[in-house]
Amino acid sequence: EAGVTQSPTHLIKTRGQQATLRCSPISGHTSVYWYQQALGLGLQFLLWYDEGEERNRGNFPPRFSGRQFPNYSSELNVNALELEDSALYLCASSEMTRHREAFFGQGTRLTVV
Amino acid sequence: DAKTTQPNSMESNEEEPVHLPCNHSTISGTDYIHWYRQLPSQGPEYVIHGLTSNVNNRMASLAIAEDRKSSTLILHRATLRDAAVYYCILKTSYDKVIFGPGTSLSVIP
């Protein structure tokens, strides 16, 4: 069974541009979570989608946004990129119950220059 | 947000058991305790989870205190491949999954 897949693996953008990151969850999983992990730091919760709806978001500015498609895949968009947005962006998926584990992808390394 | 506290770092000798503690004094009755670990340059991976009873799987054991205010992840024989950051989190039905700083485990050959 395929795991959580993220694309692209690496992304280089210049300041002010927009970045789009993609995530395909494990088949049957309806929940998708996005996290930001800056170099040497912990995972910062960004967004949670389930059944196509945004369920919760972390303390990030509105230029971080996303959506979930009918097939449960998800996109994370970051507008007006800043140098501090350089980080590893991780996506995780799970079934929508509290006793089910989340499975993570390998992440997209975004570098803003 | 449900909160957990863990030691920043721990060391273990190879082939010895490791007990990684986690405090979650504000846990509610329906929160599940989950453990994940993150190896260098990889995304986090699920280790184990439980509600009230102790749990065992091929990777580790989870010991949950009777009052559920703390838990301990037990690696029975640490290997060099177990060197990672270990995260203890609380998961509710309709809440985001928040990761704390975790415990960085070093394994000494």
HADDOCK unambig.tbl for C-alpha pairs under 7 A between the chains (distance, minus, plus):
assign (segid A and resid 42 and name CA) (segid B and resid 101 and name CA) 5.41 0.50 0.50
assign (segid A and resid 43 and name CA) (segid B and resid 99 and name CA) 6.09 0.50 0.50
assign (segid A and resid 45 and name CA) (segid B and resid 98 and name CA) 6.27 0.50 0.50
assign (segid A and resid 48 and name CA) (segid B and resid 96 and name CA) 6.55 0.50 0.50
assign (segid A and resid 56 and name CA) (segid B and resid 96 and name CA) 6.47 0.50 0.50
assign (segid A and resid 90 and name CA) (segid B and resid 43 and name CA) 6.89 0.50 0.50
assign (segid A and resid 97 and name CA) (segid B and resid 93 and name CA) 5.44 0.50 0.50
assign (segid A and resid 98 and name CA) (segid B and resid 32 and name CA) 6.60 0.50 0.50
assign (segid A and resid 98 and name CA) (segid B and resid 91 and name CA) 5.56 0.50 0.50
assign (segid A and resid 98 and name CA) (segid B and resid 92 and name CA) 4.92 0.50 0.50
assign (segid A and resid 98 and name CA) (segid B and resid 93 and name CA) 4.35 0.50 0.50
assign (segid A and resid 99 and name CA) (segid B and resid 32 and name CA) 6.16 0.50 0.50
assign (segid A and resid 101 and name CA) (segid B and resid 46 and name CA) 6.59 0.50 0.50
assign (segid A and resid 102 and name CA) (segid B and resid 46 and name CA) 6.81 0.50 0.50
assign (segid A and resid 103 and name CA) (segid B and resid 45 and name CA) 6.56 0.50 0.50
assign (segid A and resid 103 and name CA) (segid B and resid 46 and name CA) 6.70 0.50 0.50
assign (segid A and resid 104 and name CA) (segid B and resid 43 and name CA) 5.87 0.50 0.50
assign (segid A and resid 104 and name CA) (segid B and resid 44 and name CA) 6.04 0.50 0.50
assign (segid A and resid 104 and name CA) (segid B and resid 45 and name CA) 6.49 0.50 0.50
assign (segid A and resid 105 and name CA) (segid B and resid 43 and name CA) 6.03 0.50 0.50
assign (segid A and resid 106 and name CA) (segid B and resid 42 and name CA) 5.87 0.50 0.50
assign (segid A and resid 106 and name CA) (segid B and resid 43 and name CA) 4.86 0.50 0.50
assign (segid A and resid 107 and name CA) (segid B and resid 43 and name CA) 6.50 0.50 0.50
